[in-house]
């Protein structure tokens, strides 16, 4: 939230999906050759409409550096993409 005053939601910095795909190309090629490996692609989640968002709607950074999700980014991914694959113990 601390960046929200610098980057109002409508003017958040973005990176193109094509740039991210090129950056990930070699890694994805290697992973595709590993038998039994499952890749959970999150580009549709983080890069809707060809643009990758860097901050969430509260202004929190989704990344801690150019290639790694921040805690907020990890939580966002779990909530939006991975929760359906994870089994959490029932709340007591």
C-alpha positions as CSV (number, residue, x, y, z in Angstrom):
1,X,0.0,0.0,0.0
2,X,2.9,2.3,0.5
3,X,3.4,2.8,-3.2
4,X,-0.3,3.6,-3.9
5,X,0.4,7.3,-3.6
6,X,3.1,7.1,-6.2
7,X,1.2,4.8,-8.6
8,X,-2.6,5.3,-8.6
9,X,-4.3,2.0,-9.7
10,X,-4.9,3.3,-13.2
11,X,-1.3,4.2,-13.8
12,X,0.5,1.2,-12.3
13,X,3.8,0.3,-14.1
14,X,3.5,-2.7,-16.3
15,X,5.8,-5.0,-18.3
16,X,4.7,-6.7,-21.5
17,X,3.8,-10.4,-21.5
18,X,6.1,-10.9,-24.5
19,X,9.1,-9.6,-22.4
20,X,8.3,-12.0,-19.6
21,X,7.8,-14.9,-22.1
22,X,11.2,-14.2,-23.6
23,X,12.8,-14.0,-20.2
24,X,11.3,-17.4,-19.3
25,X,11.8,-19.1,-22.6
26,X,15.0,-21.1,-21.8
27,X,13.6,-22.3,-18.4
28,X,10.3,-23.4,-19.9
29,X,12.2,-25.3,-22.7
30,X,14.2,-27.1,-20.0
31,X,11.1,-27.9,-18.0
32,X,9.2,-29.2,-21.0
33,X,11.9,-31.8,-21.5
34,X,11.5,-33.2,-18.0
35,X,9.3,-36.3,-18.0
36,X,6.5,-36.0,-15.5
37,X,7.1,-32.3,-14.7
38,X,4.0,-30.2,-14.3
39,X,4.3,-26.5,-15.0
40,X,1.6,-24.3,-13.5
41,X,1.6,-21.3,-15.8
42,X,0.7,-18.1,-14.0
43,X,1.1,-15.7,-17.0
44,X,-2.6,-15.4,-17.6
45,X,-3.0,-14.4,-13.9
46,X,-0.2,-11.9,-13.7
47,X,-0.3,-10.7,-17.4
48,X,-4.0,-10.2,-18.4
49,X,-4.4,-8.5,-21.8
50,X,-0.7,-8.8,-22.7
51,X,0.5,-6.6,-19.8
52,X,2.0,-7.9,-16.6
53,X,1.0,-6.0,-13.5
54,X,3.7,-5.2,-11.0
55,X,1.5,-4.1,-8.1
56,X,-1.9,-5.2,-6.7
57,X,-4.9,-3.0,-6.4
58,X,-3.6,-1.8,-3.0
59,X,-0.3,-0.7,-4.4
60,X,1.6,-3.7,-2.9
61,X,4.5,-5.0,-5.0
62,X,3.8,-8.5,-6.4
63,X,7.5,-9.0,-7.0
64,X,10.6,-8.8,-4.7
65,X,12.9,-8.6,-7.7
66,X,12.7,-9.1,-11.5
67,X,12.0,-12.8,-11.3
68,X,10.6,-13.7,-7.8
69,X,7.2,-13.1,-6.3
70,X,7.0,-11.1,-3.1
71,X,5.0,-12.4,-0.1
72,X,2.0,-10.4,-1.5
73,X,2.5,-11.9,-5.0
74,X,2.7,-15.4,-3.5
75,X,-0.5,-14.9,-1.6
76,X,-2.2,-13.5,-4.6
77,X,-1.2,-16.5,-6.7
78,X,-2.3,-19.0,-4.0
79,X,-5.7,-17.2,-3.7
80,X,-6.3,-16.8,-7.4
81,X,-4.7,-19.9,-8.9
82,X,-3.4,-22.5,-6.5
83,X,-6.0,-22.8,-3.8
84,X,-8.1,-25.2,-5.9
85,X,-5.2,-27.6,-6.0
86,X,-4.3,-27.4,-2.3
87,X,-6.0,-29.1,0.6
88,X,-6.0,-27.2,3.8
89,X,-7.1,-28.7,7.1
90,X,-10.6,-27.7,8.2
91,X,-10.7,-24.9,10.7
92,X,-11.5,-26.0,14.2
